[in-house]
C-alpha cells in the first residue's frame, strides 16, 4: 500500500502522482494508496487514493499494509 507524505492540509492529484506512477508500473498489484498530510479529516484525492491525517495512519497488525485508525 503506497503512502505519500505531504506537509499540507489539502493535497491534490499532483501530490498523489507517485502513487499513479506505481499503478502504471505495477498494474492491479497497487489497489489504492494514502496521502498522509496535516488535514483534520480524511478525504478522497483521486479514485483509490485517500488523504488522511498523518497521525491516523499506521501499519496493519500483519505489518504488510497500512490502515487508517478510526477517529476517537
Secondary structure, 3 states (H helix, E strand, C coil): CEEEECCCCCCCHHHHHHHHHHHHHHHHHCCCEEEEECCCCCEEEECCEEEEEHHHEEECCCCCCEEECCCC
